[in-house]
Amino acid sequence: MNVSPTVRRRRLAAELRRFRLRAEVTQLQAAAHLGCAQAKIGRFETAKRSPSIGDVTALLDFYRVEGAERDQLINLARDARKRGWWHSYSDVLPEWYETYVGLESEASEIHTYEAEAVPGLLQTPEYAYAITKSTLVRATDPEIGRRADLRIQRQDRVTGEDPLELWAVIGEAALRRPVGGDGVLRRQLEHVLKLGELPNVTVQVMPLDAGAHPAQAGPFVILRYANHIDPDVVYLETHVGGLYLEREIEIANYTRMMDHLRAHAATPEGTVRLIERRIGELL
């Protein structure tokens, strides 16, 4: 089982809030007990800050949490303060993207739509390098290489032990855009076909002639988790940061959008034919 301190921090935040409400204690009262500002309790409960073991112990005392529940929360607090494998890439990893990698590392399912490029979890090293170089225009070659390598390391969640379920809808434009040149694109498409044979991977192409669809505003990722305590997340990425949507209505809207895309894209079998035809054009 993949253990992510990012997911543990979110789970700890939700549990601390739940126990506080169960004890009928306000954030202000909890802050007074710790001798800190109310904002600090708020950051604990929104996973914006990891509480120390001492803070968690003091809060559990105040909330009158005992026995197995108490032990579980203290262990969760310890896990939340550990470093994930991606920390070794912190020199090239923006903080906002570090959060995403942490969320991805323990997801049980990912549903994603990409209009212009092959999704990162399906990329070859040379395609990853080429597309990273084209988007990070001011980065040095070593930085580009590190970022591309990080992307490849993330793919263990698809091909390694205890893999997640990946469902990717890819715009046909990604099959047409010669990222890195025709040879790189051809090998990338061959790689997509190979990964599509895995039982945990489903790939569909959205043909250009399919017309307008709800996701034309841009790509998105829906992350789901096996533990019911961990809420689903929708991730939207821009050039300057990432946006995380967690409200039920937001999740529902993007889930309906993904359902629409899957219904109107080529079937997995039809997708294989589309990709094979494009590979033939690149030979």
SEVOTI-458224 format. One line per 4 residues: number of its first residue (from 1); their letters; for each residue z, y, x of N, C-alpha, C. Coordinates in steps of 0.2 Angstrom, whole numbers. Example, Ala and Ser with C-alpha at 12.3 -4.5 7.8 and 13.67 -1.06 7.14 Angstrom:
BEGIN
1> as> 39/-28/66/39/-22/62/39/-16/66 | 35/-11/64/36/-5/68/39/0/64
***
This chain:
BEGIN
1> mnvs> 0/-6/4/0/0/0/0/6/4 | -5/11/3/-5/17/7/1/22/4 | 4/24/9/10/29/8/8/36/10 | 8/41/6/6/47/8/12/52/7
5> ptvr> 14/56/12/20/60/11/18/66/6 | 12/68/5/10/73/0/11/70/-7 | 9/64/-8/10/61/-15/18/61/-16 | 22/58/-11/29/58/-11/32/64/-13
9> rrrl> 30/70/-10/32/76/-11/31/79/-18 | 26/77/-21/24/79/-28/29/75/-32 | 30/68/-31/34/64/-35/41/66/-35 | 43/68/-29/50/71/-28/51/77/-32
13> aael> 46/81/-32/47/88/-35/47/86/-43 | 43/82/-45/44/80/-53/50/77/-54 | 53/73/-50/59/69/-52/65/74/-51 | 65/79/-46/70/84/-46/71/88/-52
17> rrfr> 65/90/-54/65/94/-61/67/90/-67 | 65/84/-67/67/79/-73/75/79/-73 | 78/77/-67/85/76/-67/89/83/-68 | 86/89/-66/89/95/-67/89/96/-75
21> lrae> 84/95/-78/83/96/-85/88/91/-89 | 88/85/-87/92/80/-90/100/82/-89 | 101/86/-84/108/88/-83/110/95/-86 | 104/97/-90/105/104/-93/107/109/-88
25> vtql> 104/110/-83/106/114/-77/99/119/-76 | 100/125/-76/95/130/-74/93/130/-67 | 87/133/-65/86/134/-58/91/138/-55 | 93/144/-59/97/148/-56/104/145/-54
29> qaaa> 106/141/-59/113/137/-57/112/133/-51 | 106/129/-51/105/125/-45/105/129/-39 | 102/134/-39/102/139/-33/109/141/-31 | 113/143/-36/119/145/-34/123/139/-31
33> hlgc> 122/133/-33/126/127/-30/124/126/-23 | 117/128/-21/115/127/-15/116/133/-10 | 118/139/-14/119/145/-10/112/148/-8 | 107/147/-12/100/149/-10/97/153/-15
37> aqak> 91/156/-14/88/160/-20/85/155/-25 | 84/157/-31/81/153/-36/74/151/-34 | 70/155/-30/63/154/-29/63/147/-24 | 68/146/-21/68/140/-16/68/134/-21
41> igrf> 72/134/-26/72/128/-31/65/127/-34 | 62/133/-36/56/133/-39/51/130/-34 | 51/131/-28/46/128/-23/48/121/-22 | 54/119/-22/55/112/-22/52/108/-28
45> etak> 52/111/-34/50/108/-40/43/109/-41 | 39/112/-37/32/113/-37/29/110/-31 | 33/106/-27/30/103/-21/27/108/-16 | 29/114/-16/27/119/-11/31/119/-5
49> rsps> 37/115/-6/41/115/0/45/108/0 | 46/105/5/50/99/5/57/100/7 | 61/98/2/68/99/3/71/95/8 | 76/97/12/80/93/17/84/87/13
53> igdv> 85/82/17/89/77/14/96/80/12 | 99/84/15/105/87/13/104/91/7 | 99/95/6/98/98/-1/97/94/-6 | 93/88/-5/92/83/-11/99/80/-13
57> tall> 103/78/-8/109/75/-9/114/80/-13 | 114/86/-11/118/91/-14/116/92/-22 | 109/92/-23/107/93/-29/108/87/-34 | 108/81/-31/109/75/-35/117/75/-36
61> dfyr> 121/77/-32/128/78/-34/129/82/-40 | 126/88/-40/126/93/-45/123/91/-51 | 118/87/-51/115/84/-57/118/77/-59 | 123/75/-56/127/69/-57/122/63/-58
65> vega> 118/62/-52/113/56/-52/117/51/-47 | 117/45/-49/121/40/-46/117/34/-45 | 120/29/-41/117/22/-41/110/22/-39 | 106/17/-42/99/16/-39/95/22/-39
69> erdq> 95/26/-45/91/32/-45/93/37/-39 | 99/37/-38/101/42/-32/97/39/-25 | 98/33/-24/96/30/-18/88/31/-18 | 85/30/-23/77/30/-24/75/37/-22
73> linl> 79/42/-25/77/49/-23/78/51/-16 | 83/49/-13/85/50/-6/79/47/-2 | 77/41/-3/72/38/1/66/41/0 | 64/44/-6/58/48/-8/58/54/-4
77> arda> 64/57/-3/65/63/1/63/62/8 | 65/56/11/64/54/18/56/54/19 | 53/50/14/46/49/15/42/55/14 | 44/60/10/41/66/9/41/70/15
81> rkrg> 45/69/20/46/73/26/42/70/32 | 39/64/31/36/61/36/29/64/37 | 25/63/43/19/65/44/14/60/42 | 8/62/39/3/57/38/-2/56/44
85> wwhs> -6/51/43/-10/50/49/-15/56/51 | -16/60/46/-21/65/47/-18/71/50 | -11/71/52/-8/76/55/-11/77/62 | -14/72/65/-17/72/72/-23/76/72
89> ysdv> -25/78/66/-31/82/66/-29/89/63 | -23/91/64/-21/98/62/-24/103/65 | -26/102/71/-30/107/75/-36/110/72 | -39/106/68/-46/107/64/-45/107/57
93> lpew> -39/105/54/-38/104/47/-34/110/44 | -38/114/39/-34/119/36/-29/116/31 | -24/120/30/-18/118/26/-20/116/19 | -24/120/16/-27/118/9/-30/111/9
97> yety> -34/110/15/-38/103/15/-33/97/17 | -28/99/20/-23/94/22/-20/91/16 | -19/95/11/-16/93/5/-21/88/1 | -27/90/1/-32/85/-2/-32/78/1
101> vgle> -32/78/8/-32/72/12/-26/68/10 | -20/71/9/-14/68/8/-14/65/1 | -17/69/-4/-18/66/-11/-23/60/-11 | -28/61/-8/-33/56/-7/-31/49/-4
105> seas> -26/50/0/-24/44/4/-20/39/0 | -17/41/-6/-14/36/-10/-17/35/-17 | -22/39/-18/-26/38/-25/-28/31/-26 | -27/29/-32/-30/22/-34/-37/22/-37
109> eiht> -39/28/-39/-46/29/-42/-48/36/-40 | -54/37/-38/-58/43/-37/-64/43/-41 | -65/48/-45/-72/49/-49/-74/56/-46 | -80/56/-44/-83/62/-41/-90/64/-42
113> yeae> -91/70/-43/-98/72/-44/-100/77/-38 | -106/75/-35/-109/80/-29/-116/81/-31 | -118/87/-31/-125/89/-33/-129/89/-27 | -127/92/-21/-132/94/-16/-131/89/-10
117> avpg> -126/85/-10/-124/81/-4/-121/74/-6 | -122/69/-1/-119/63/-2/-111/64/-1 | -107/61/-6/-100/62/-5/-97/60/2 | -92/64/4/-89/62/10/-87/55/11
121> llqt> -84/52/6/-82/45/7/-88/40/8 | -94/42/7/-100/38/8/-104/40/14 | -102/45/18/-106/47/23/-106/43/29 | -112/43/33/-112/40/39/-110/45/45
125> peya> -108/43/50/-105/48/55/-111/53/57 | -117/52/58/-122/57/60/-123/61/54 | -123/59/48/-124/63/42/-118/68/41 | -112/65/42/-106/69/42/-106/75/47
129> yait> -108/73/53/-109/78/58/-114/84/57 | -120/82/54/-125/86/53/-123/91/47 | -120/88/42/-118/93/36/-112/97/38 | -107/95/42/-102/99/44/-104/105/49
133> kstl> -109/103/53/-112/108/57/-115/114/53 | -119/112/48/-122/117/44/-118/121/39 | -112/118/38/-107/122/33/-102/126/37 | -100/124/43/-95/127/48/-99/131/53
137> vrat> -102/136/51/-107/139/56/-104/142/62 | -97/144/62/-94/147/68/-90/142/72 | -90/136/70/-86/131/73/-90/129/80 | -86/127/85/-88/124/91/-90/117/90
141> dpei> -94/114/94/-96/107/94/-90/102/94 | -85/103/98/-79/99/98/-76/99/91 | -75/105/88/-72/106/81/-76/102/76 | -83/103/76/-87/100/72/-86/92/72
145> grra> -86/90/78/-85/83/79/-79/80/77 | -73/84/78/-67/82/75/-67/82/68 | -69/87/64/-70/87/57/-74/81/54 | -79/80/58/-84/74/55/-80/67/56
149> dlri> -76/67/62/-72/61/63/-67/60/58 | -64/65/56/-59/65/51/-62/62/44 | -68/64/43/-71/62/37/-72/55/37 | -74/52/43/-76/45/43/-69/41/43
153> qrqd> -64/44/46/-57/40/45/-55/40/38 | -56/45/34/-54/44/27/-57/39/23 | -63/36/26/-67/31/22/-63/24/22 | -58/24/26/-54/18/26/-51/16/19
157> rvtg> -50/22/15/-48/21/8/-53/17/4 | -59/17/6/-65/14/2/-66/7/5 | -66/6/11/-68/0/15/-62/-4/18 | -56/-1/18/-51/-5/21/-47/-9/16
161> edpl> -41/-11/18/-36/-15/14/-34/-11/8 | -33/-14/2/-30/-10/-4/-35/-4/-5 | -41/-5/-6/-46/0/-7/-45/4/-14 | -47/10/-14/-47/13/-21/-53/12/-24
165> elwa> -54/13/-31/-60/12/-35/-63/19/-34 | -69/19/-32/-73/25/-31/-79/25/-36 | -80/30/-40/-86/31/-44/-89/37/-43 | -95/37/-40/-98/43/-38/-105/44/-41
169> vige> -106/50/-44/-112/53/-47/-115/58/-42 | -121/57/-40/-124/61/-35/-130/64/-38 | -131/70/-37/-137/74/-39/-143/71/-35 | -149/71/-38/-155/68/-35/-157/73/-29
173> aalr> -155/79/-29/-156/84/-24/-153/82/-17 | -148/78/-17/-145/75/-11/-149/70/-8 | -153/67/-12/-158/62/-9/-164/65/-6 | -165/71/-8/-171/75/-6/-170/80/0
177> rpvg> -164/82/1/-162/87/6/-161/83/13 | -166/84/18/-166/81/24/-160/83/29 | -154/82/27/-148/84/31/-149/80/38 | -149/84/43/-150/81/50/-157/78/52
181> gdgv> -162/79/47/-168/76/48/-170/70/44 | -176/68/43/-178/62/39/-174/56/41 | -174/54/48/-171/48/50/-163/48/48 | -160/53/49/-153/53/47/-152/52/40
185> lrrq> -156/55/36/-156/55/29/-157/47/26 | -163/44/30/-164/38/28/-159/33/29 | -156/33/35/-150/29/37/-144/30/32 | -143/36/30/-138/38/25/-139/35/19
189> lehv> -145/35/16/-146/32/10/-146/24/10 | -148/21/16/-147/14/17/-139/13/16 | -135/17/19/-128/16/19/-125/16/12 | -128/21/8/-125/22/1/-127/15/-2
193> lklg> -133/12/-1/-134/6/-5/-130/0/-3 | -128/0/4/-124/-5/6/-117/-4/3 | -114/2/3/-107/3/0/-107/2/-7 | -113/3/-10/-113/2/-17/-113/-5/-19
197> elpn> -114/-10/-15/-113/-17/-16/-105/-19/-16 | -101/-15/-14/-94/-17/-14/-91/-17/-21 | -87/-21/-23/-84/-22/-30/-80/-16/-32 | -78/-12/-27/-74/-6/-29/-78/1/-29
201> vtvq> -84/0/-28/-89/6/-28/-94/6/-33 | -95/11/-36/-100/12/-41/-104/19/-40 | -110/19/-39/-114/25/-37/-120/25/-42 | -120/32/-45/-126/33/-50/-129/40/-47
205> vmpl> -136/40/-48/-139/46/-46/-141/50/-53 | -140/57/-53/-142/61/-58/-149/64/-57 | -154/61/-60/-161/63/-59/-162/70/-60 | -166/73/-57/-168/81/-58/-171/82/-65
209> daga> -174/77/-67/-178/78/-74/-173/76/-80 | -166/75/-78/-162/73/-83/-160/80/-87 | -162/86/-85/-160/92/-88/-153/94/-87 | -151/99/-91/-145/103/-90/-139/98/-92
213> hpaq> -134/99/-88/-128/95/-89/-121/99/-88 | -116/97/-91/-109/101/-90/-107/103/-83 | -109/99/-78/-106/100/-71/-110/104/-67 | -115/108/-70/-119/112/-66/-115/118/-62
217> agpf> -109/119/-64/-105/124/-61/-103/122/-54 | -104/115/-52/-102/113/-46/-99/106/-45 | -98/104/-39/-95/97/-38/-87/97/-40 | -85/91/-41/-77/91/-42/-75/83/-41
221> vilr> -69/83/-40/-66/76/-39/-60/75/-43 | -60/69/-47/-54/67/-51/-50/62/-47 | -44/63/-45/-40/58/-42/-34/55/-47 | -34/49/-47/-29/45/-51/-25/41/-47
225> yanh> -19/39/-50/-14/36/-46/-11/30/-50 | -9/25/-46/-7/19/-50/0/20/-53 | 4/24/-50/11/25/-52/11/31/-58 | 14/29/-63/13/34/-69/17/40/-68
229> idpd> 21/40/-63/25/46/-61/20/52/-58 | 15/49/-54/11/54/-51/5/56/-55 | 5/62/-57/0/64/-62/-7/65/-59 | -12/64/-63/-19/65/-61/-20/72/-58
233> vvyl> -25/73/-54/-27/79/-51/-35/80/-51 | -37/86/-52/-44/88/-52/-44/93/-46 | -49/91/-41/-49/95/-35/-56/99/-35 | -56/105/-34/-62/109/-33/-62/113/-27
237> ethv> -67/112/-23/-67/115/-16/-72/121/-16 | -70/126/-12/-74/132/-10/-74/133/-3 | -78/138/0/-78/139/7/-72/142/10 | -67/144/6/-61/147/8/-55/144/6
241> ggly> -56/138/2/-50/135/0/-51/130/-5 | -46/126/-7/-46/121/-13/-42/123/-19 | -44/121/-24/-41/122/-31/-39/116/-34 | -32/115/-36/-30/109/-38/-28/110/-46
245> lere> -31/106/-50/-29/107/-57/-25/101/-60 | -20/102/-63/-15/97/-65/-13/97/-72 | -15/102/-76/-13/103/-83/-17/98/-87 | -14/95/-92/-17/89/-96/-24/91/-99
249> ieia> -24/98/-101/-31/100/-104/-36/100/-99 | -34/102/-93/-39/103/-87/-42/96/-85 | -37/91/-85/-39/84/-83/-44/82/-88 | -42/83/-95/-46/80/-100/-53/83/-100
253> nytr> -53/89/-99/-60/93/-99/-64/90/-93 | -62/89/-87/-66/86/-82/-67/78/-83 | -62/75/-86/-64/68/-88/-69/67/-93 | -70/71/-98/-75/71/-102/-82/73/-99
257> mmdh> -81/78/-94/-87/80/-90/-90/74/-86 | -85/70/-83/-87/64/-79/-90/59/-84 | -87/58/-90/-90/53/-94/-97/55/-96 | -98/61/-97/-105/64/-99/-110/62/-93
261> lrah> -108/64/-87/-112/63/-81/-114/55/-81 | -109/51/-81/-110/44/-81/-115/41/-86 | -115/44/-92/-119/42/-98/-126/44/-97 | -127/50/-94/-134/52/-93/-137/51/-86
265> aatp> -133/49/-81/-136/48/-75/-140/41/-75 | -144/39/-70/-147/33/-70/-141/28/-69 | -143/22/-72/-138/16/-71/-137/14/-64 | -132/11/-62/-131/8/-55/-138/5/-53
269> egtv> -140/1/-57/-146/-3/-55/-152/1/-55 | -153/6/-59/-158/11/-59/-157/16/-53 | -151/17/-51/-150/21/-45/-152/17/-39 | -151/11/-38/-154/7/-32/-161/8/-32
273> rlie> -165/8/-37/-172/8/-37/-174/15/-35 | -170/21/-37/-172/27/-35/-171/28/-28 | -165/26/-25/-164/27/-18/-169/23/-14 | -170/17/-16/-175/13/-12/-182/16/-12
277> rrig> -184/19/-17/-190/23/-17/-190/29/-13 | -184/32/-13/-184/38/-8/-184/36/-1 | -180/30/1/-180/27/7/-188/26/10 | -192/23/5/-199/21/7/-203/28/8
281> ell> -201/33/5/-204/39/7/-203/42/14 | -197/40/16/-195/43/23/-197/38/29 | -200/33/27/-202/28/33/-208/31/36
***
